[in-house]
Amino acid sequence: MSTAEINTKQNHGWAKFREGQRDAVPIGLGYFAVSFALGITMKNAGLTPVQGFFISLLNNASAGEYAGVAMIAAQASYLETALMVIAANARYMLMSTAFSQKFSEKTAMIHRWIIGFVLTDELFALGIRQKGYLEPKYYYGMMSVAMPGWAFGTMFGVIFGALLPTRIVSALSVALFGMFLAVIIPPARTNKVIRNVVLIGFLSSFLFTLIPVIKDLSEGVRMITLTVVIASAAAWLNPVKEEEL
């Protein structure tokens, strides 16, 4: 490969990195706001701002962190805490399996590992929306904005969260849901299959909270069951051809 070709490839890579940063700005801001509420929970559990920062930096999952902090507050054992966090984060195994199809066969395993470590619902949604195979540098750009937003938001939540009015904290805690809707609504408006899957997911999730026996299952188990059933049905009825990736 000539020097000119190498420079062109590098410039393209940095362009994708900056594109990922730009697309992830709303997510980073949303994470910063939402993690304030998580920081308050950590403060109530006796954790320090530094501990809150590194917990969020190394465990990029709101449900898993809430579960883990609740176990810490209850003075649970390490084994109990680990099992609870694994159960709360089990859906990421399914997401990782699906997301792996967005990468070219030439993508190095180290990139897959790093991206799998920072796979969140919102970054997953943005990555899936990319046309063709996903370039790791695009995802790294998203990570460089989203991860600091989540970690610093948690830290500042531990420090200052207790000073905020309860209503503001409650508003911040639901900001993540609004942000996620902003991610899924645009493709749902243009793609009938996605729109139907989203609507079926909403309806099924609601019904699962009412149906006897099923409603008694944990939220994580219900979510995983719905994900497997609906995603499998959609993939079987409307398979995506390789040239459409």
Rosetta blueprint (number, residue, H / E / L):
1 M L
2 S L
3 T H
4 A H
5 E H
6 I H
7 N H
8 T H
9 K H
10 Q H
11 N H
12 H H
13 G H
14 W H
15 A H
16 K H
17 F H
18 R H
19 E H
20 G H
21 Q H
22 R H
23 D H
24 A H
25 V H
26 P H
27 I H
28 G H
29 L H
30 G H
31 Y H
32 F H
33 A H
34 V H
35 S H
36 F H
37 A H
38 L H
39 G H
40 I H
41 T H
42 M H
43 K H
44 N H
45 A L
46 G L
47 L L
48 T L
49 P H
50 V H
51 Q H
52 G H
53 F H
54 F H
55 I H
56 S H
57 L H
58 L H
59 N L
60 N L
61 A L
62 S H
63 A H
64 G H
65 E H
66 Y H
67 A H
68 G H
69 V H
70 A H
71 M H
72 I H
73 A H
74 A L
75 Q L
76 A L
77 S L
78 Y H
79 L H
80 E H
81 T H
82 A H
83 L H
84 M H
85 V H
86 I H
87 A H
88 A H
89 N L
90 A L
91 R H
92 Y H
93 M H
94 L H
95 M H
96 S H
97 T H
98 A H
99 F H
100 S H
101 Q H
102 K H
103 F L
104 S L
105 E L
106 K L
107 T L
108 A L
109 M H
110 I H
111 H H
112 R H
113 W H
114 I H
115 I H
116 G H
117 F H
118 V L
119 L L
120 T L
121 D H
122 E H
123 L H
124 F H
125 A H
126 L H
127 G H
128 I H
129 R H
130 Q L
131 K L
132 G L
133 Y L
134 L L
135 E L
136 P H
137 K H
138 Y H
139 Y H
140 Y H
141 G H
142 M H
143 M H
144 S H
145 V H
146 A H
147 M H
148 P H
149 G H
150 W H
151 A H
152 F H
153 G H
154 T H
155 M H
156 F H
157 G H
158 V H
159 I H
160 F H
161 G H
162 A H
163 L H
164 L L
165 P L
166 T H
167 R H
168 I H
169 V H
170 S H
171 A H
172 L H
173 S H
174 V L
175 A H
176 L H
177 F H
178 G H
179 M H
180 F H
181 L H
182 A H
183 V H
184 I H
185 I H
186 P H
187 P H
188 A H
189 R H
190 T H
191 N L
192 K H
193 V H
194 I H
195 R H
196 N H
197 V H
198 V H
199 L H
200 I H
201 G H
202 F H
203 L H
204 S H
205 S H
206 F H
207 L H
208 F H
209 T L
210 L L
211 I L
212 P L
213 V L
214 I H
215 K H
216 D H
217 L L
218 S L
219 E H
220 G H
221 V H
222 R H
223 M H
224 I H
225 T H
226 L H
227 T H
228 V H
229 V H
230 I H
231 A H
232 S H
233 A H
234 A H
235 A H
236 W H
237 L H
238 N L
239 P L
240 V L
241 K L
242 E H
243 E H
244 E H
245 L L
